[in-house]
Amino acid sequence: MYNSLGAIASFVRTDPARARDLLLEFADFTRYALRKGGAFTTLADELRNVERYLVLEQARFGERLQVSLLIAPEVLSVTVPYLAIQPLVENAVRHGIANLEGAHTVSITAADRGAEAEIVVEDDGVGADPAHIQAVLDGTAETDSHGLGNVDARLRTIYGDERGLVVETAPGAGMRVSFRVPKFLPAAITAGDNRLAGS
């Protein structure tokens, strides 16, 4: 939030119209992030908030941050845990490419896989040691980022251990993070216990 406000402030004098637009994006982003509307949302709403986040980050990084979106329209109505995707995108930006020179890309894909929807967040950044990432997911690593571990734990709690994050990475090779959710959830999950997606 501080970084976003700093980026907006930098445009107040040089480009007031853009500063205004960014403030509106920031307001919508924080409204969604702080909402009290339940533990689940649609993939469409989740991706809309991710786009707001990326608009704010592109104001900071300029052309250094490239974004690729490939979304199958038929999965936009699929129910996903609230704030399951934005932390993965934030991880890609902050830990994958923020400290690199030149242009780098964060890609977000949502695909129809029969009875499931697959969501993939990928970057071409610095990558990481797979053993360290496993320790992050296990909760045994010292880290200033809890996004991956939090999302993984929530997915496993809601859908079972077989539905946690799949992380593919190596030092210097970027990172690919994916997960799958059933396209049709029992009503008991979506309407029953909101504690399932608590952080």
Order of alpha helices (4+ residues) and beta strands (2+ residues): alpha-alpha-beta-alpha-beta-beta-alpha-beta-beta-alpha-alpha-beta-beta-alpha
